[in-house]
Amino acid sequence: MTDRTPIWRQIADTLRSEIAEGLYPAGAKLPTEAQLAARFGVNRHTVRHALGALAEEKLVVSRRGAGVFVAMAAPADYPIGRRVRFQQNVAASGRTPSREVLRIETRPARADEAEALKLSPHAQVHVFEGLSLGDGLPLAQFRSIFPAARFPTLPEALARHASVTAALREAGVADYIRASTRVSATLARATRAGLMKLSEGAPLLRTEAVNVDLQGEPIEFGISWFAGDRVALTIHPDIHPDGG
């Protein structure tokens, strides 16, 4: 008589295969225990056993109050130095870079934006906001602020290219460098967590940076929120740890 494979193992094998096929990609949330129990016609204890086996294999991770998620690949290294270029950094990590634009608009500058860009209070600025992705998974949400008077046609260029470097080149800035970077830790609130496909309260790395042209004039003030378990920020020796 042949021993039958335990039901929990059959469930684990099925979910493992679906993860391998990409039906549940890295970072994706699996159905709830109740949903899986209904799908396979078993009780939740059996489902829990199957999920526990996948967790031991490090294929999934459980987050209290949020659910069970497909484990991430090793965090992508994201170097921060004098020349920070999203496309190059993500491609160098072995992932395919892309961007999702959330908004492009022109409005008066906030106080911190005007200070960073050395503008008069309430001067007009262009706002470029979106998601930076690697292999289709959000690595960061970004917000870039530019002086509108210097770059009157920049919104149209950003809409065409979805690339800051390409848009600035079209506007006459052939090259630019990072003047300062400040890194801090925070947690993902509901709206940002939803956009970045994270659980609420997930750790984020927040960066504030000022980019300048080769004459030292500020051209971009940027804020980015990096997913803490998807990106490892690496500081290059060409900038100081305090962002100077």
C-alpha positions as CSV (number, residue, x, y, z in Angstrom):
1,M,0.0,0.0,0.0
2,T,1.4,3.4,-1.0
3,D,1.5,6.1,1.6
4,R,-0.5,9.2,0.5
5,T,1.2,12.6,0.5
6,P,-0.1,14.6,3.5
7,I,-2.7,17.2,2.4
8,W,-0.7,20.1,3.9
9,R,2.3,19.1,1.8
10,Q,0.2,19.0,-1.3
11,I,-1.0,22.5,-0.5
12,A,2.6,23.7,0.1
13,D,3.7,22.1,-3.2
14,T,0.9,23.8,-5.1
15,L,1.7,27.2,-3.6
16,R,5.4,26.7,-4.2
17,S,4.8,26.0,-7.9
18,E,2.5,29.1,-8.2
19,I,5.2,31.3,-6.6
20,A,7.8,29.8,-9.0
21,E,5.5,30.6,-12.0
22,G,5.3,34.2,-10.9
23,L,1.6,34.0,-10.0
24,Y,2.6,35.4,-6.6
25,P,5.7,37.6,-7.3
26,A,8.2,38.7,-4.8
27,G,6.6,40.9,-2.2
28,A,3.1,39.8,-3.1
29,K,0.6,39.0,-0.3
30,L,-0.8,35.5,-0.4
31,P,-4.5,34.8,0.1
32,T,-5.6,34.7,3.8
33,E,-5.7,31.4,5.7
34,A,-9.5,31.4,5.4
35,Q,-9.3,31.9,1.6
36,L,-6.8,29.2,1.2
37,A,-8.8,26.8,3.4
38,A,-11.9,27.4,1.3
39,R,-9.9,26.9,-1.9
40,F,-8.4,23.6,-0.9
41,G,-11.4,22.4,1.2
42,V,-9.4,22.0,4.4
43,N,-9.3,23.6,7.8
44,R,-7.1,26.5,8.7
45,H,-4.8,24.4,10.8
46,T,-3.8,22.4,7.7
47,V,-3.2,25.6,5.7
48,R,-1.1,27.0,8.6
49,H,1.0,23.8,8.5
50,A,1.6,24.3,4.7
51,L,2.5,28.0,5.1
52,G,4.8,27.1,8.0
53,A,6.7,24.7,5.7
54,L,7.1,27.4,3.1
55,A,8.3,29.8,5.8
56,E,11.0,27.3,6.9
57,E,12.1,27.2,3.2
58,K,12.3,31.0,3.4
59,L,9.9,31.3,0.5
60,V,7.3,33.3,2.5
61,V,7.4,35.6,5.5
62,S,4.6,36.3,8.0
63,R,4.0,39.9,9.1
64,R,1.9,40.1,12.2
65,G,-1.4,41.8,11.5
66,A,-0.7,42.1,7.7
67,G,-0.6,38.5,6.4
68,V,1.8,36.2,4.6
69,F,4.0,37.5,1.8
70,V,6.3,36.0,-0.8
71,A,9.9,36.6,0.4
72,M,11.9,39.2,-1.4
73,A,15.1,38.6,-3.3
74,A,18.3,40.1,-1.8
75,P,17.9,43.9,-1.5
76,A,19.1,45.9,-4.5
77,D,22.3,47.9,-3.8
78,Y,21.6,51.6,-4.6
79,P,24.8,53.6,-4.5
80,I,24.6,57.2,-3.4
81,G,27.5,59.4,-4.6
82,R,28.1,62.6,-6.6
83,R,26.3,61.1,-9.6
84,V,23.1,59.2,-8.7
85,R,21.3,57.9,-11.7
86,F,18.2,55.7,-11.1
87,Q,18.3,53.7,-14.4
88,Q,22.0,52.9,-14.0
89,N,21.8,51.9,-10.3
90,V,18.9,49.6,-10.8
91,A,20.3,48.0,-13.9
92,A,23.6,47.4,-12.2
93,S,21.7,45.4,-9.5
94,G,20.5,43.0,-12.2
95,R,16.9,44.4,-12.3
96,T,15.1,46.0,-15.1
97,P,14.4,49.7,-14.2
98,S,11.1,51.5,-15.0
99,R,9.1,54.4,-13.7
100,E,5.5,55.1,-13.1
101,V,4.6,58.8,-13.1
102,L,2.0,59.8,-10.6
103,R,1.9,63.6,-11.2
104,I,3.6,66.5,-12.9
105,E,2.4,69.9,-11.9
106,T,3.5,73.5,-11.3
107,R,2.8,75.3,-8.1
108,P,4.3,77.7,-5.5
109,A,7.3,76.4,-3.6
110,R,7.1,75.3,0.0
111,A,9.5,76.9,2.4
112,D,11.9,73.9,2.5
113,E,11.8,73.6,-1.3
114,A,12.6,77.3,-1.8
115,E,15.4,77.2,0.7
116,A,17.0,74.1,-0.9
117,L,16.8,75.6,-4.4
118,K,17.8,79.1,-3.3
119,L,14.5,80.6,-4.6
120,S,12.5,83.5,-3.3
121,P,9.5,82.4,-1.1
122,H,6.6,81.0,-3.1
123,A,8.5,81.0,-6.4
124,Q,7.0,78.7,-8.9
125,V,8.4,75.1,-9.1
126,H,7.7,72.0,-11.1
127,V,6.8,68.9,-9.2
128,F,7.6,65.4,-10.6
129,E,6.3,62.5,-8.5
130,G,6.1,58.8,-9.1
131,L,7.4,55.3,-8.4
132,S,10.8,53.9,-9.2
133,L,10.5,50.2,-10.0
134,G,12.9,47.2,-10.5
135,D,11.4,44.2,-12.4
136,G,8.0,45.8,-12.0
137,L,8.2,46.0,-8.2
138,P,8.2,49.5,-6.5
139,L,11.6,50.2,-4.9
140,A,10.9,53.8,-4.0
141,Q,8.4,56.6,-4.3
142,F,10.0,59.9,-5.3
143,R,9.2,63.6,-5.5
144,S,11.5,65.9,-7.5
145,I,11.2,69.7,-7.4
146,F,12.7,72.0,-10.0
147,P,12.8,75.8,-10.4
148,A,10.1,76.7,-13.0
149,A,11.6,80.0,-14.1
150,R,14.8,78.3,-15.2
151,F,13.1,75.3,-16.8
152,P,9.8,76.5,-18.3
153,T,9.4,73.5,-20.7
154,L,10.6,70.8,-18.2
155,P,7.1,69.3,-17.5
156,E,6.6,68.4,-21.2
157,A,10.1,66.8,-21.3
158,L,9.4,64.8,-18.1
159,A,6.1,63.6,-19.6
160,R,7.9,62.4,-22.7
161,H,10.9,60.8,-21.1
162,A,9.9,59.9,-17.5
163,S,13.6,60.4,-16.8
164,V,15.1,63.4,-14.9
165,T,18.5,63.1,-16.6
166,A,17.0,63.0,-20.2
167,A,14.5,65.9,-19.4
168,L,17.3,68.1,-17.9
169,R,19.6,67.3,-20.9
170,E,16.8,68.5,-23.2
171,A,16.5,71.6,-21.0
172,G,20.2,72.4,-21.5
173,V,21.8,70.7,-18.4
174,A,24.3,68.2,-19.9
175,D,25.5,67.0,-16.5
176,Y,24.7,67.5,-12.8
177,I,26.0,66.2,-9.4
178,R,24.7,65.5,-6.0
179,A,25.5,68.3,-3.5
180,S,24.0,66.8,-0.4
181,T,22.1,63.8,0.8
182,R,20.3,63.2,4.2
183,V,19.1,59.8,5.1
184,S,16.5,59.0,7.8
185,A,14.2,56.1,8.8
186,T,10.4,56.2,8.8
187,L,7.4,53.9,8.5
188,A,5.0,53.5,5.6
189,R,1.6,55.1,6.1
190,A,-1.5,53.6,4.5
191,T,-1.4,55.6,1.2
192,R,2.3,55.2,0.5
193,A,2.2,51.6,1.6
194,G,-0.6,50.9,-0.9
195,L,1.3,52.6,-3.8
196,M,4.5,50.7,-3.0
197,K,2.8,47.4,-2.4
198,L,3.9,47.2,1.2
199,S,2.2,46.5,4.5
200,E,1.3,49.6,6.5
201,G,4.0,50.3,9.0
202,A,6.7,48.7,6.8
203,P,10.2,50.3,7.2
204,L,11.3,53.0,4.8
205,L,14.5,54.8,4.2
206,R,13.8,58.5,3.4
207,T,16.4,60.6,1.6
208,E,16.5,64.3,1.0
209,A,18.9,65.4,-1.7
210,V,20.0,68.5,-3.6
211,N,21.4,68.2,-7.1
212,V,23.4,71.1,-8.7
213,D,24.7,71.9,-12.2
214,L,28.4,72.0,-12.8
215,Q,28.4,75.7,-11.8
216,G,27.0,74.8,-8.4
217,E,23.5,76.2,-9.0
218,P,20.7,74.0,-7.4
219,I,18.5,72.5,-10.1
220,E,16.6,69.7,-8.2
221,F,15.4,69.1,-4.7
222,G,14.4,65.5,-4.3
223,I,12.8,63.4,-1.6
224,S,12.6,59.6,-2.0
225,W,11.1,56.9,0.2
226,F,12.9,53.6,-0.4
227,A,11.4,50.2,0.7
228,G,13.7,49.1,3.5
229,D,13.6,45.4,2.6
230,R,14.1,46.0,-1.1
231,V,16.9,48.5,-1.3
232,A,20.3,48.8,0.5
233,L,21.6,52.3,0.2
234,T,25.4,52.4,-0.1
235,I,27.3,55.5,0.5
236,H,30.2,56.1,-1.9
237,P,33.4,57.7,-0.5
238,D,32.9,60.8,-2.7
239,I,30.3,62.2,-0.2
240,H,30.4,62.5,3.5
241,P,28.1,60.4,5.8
242,D,26.3,63.5,6.9
243,G,25.4,64.4,3.3
244,G,28.0,67.2,2.9
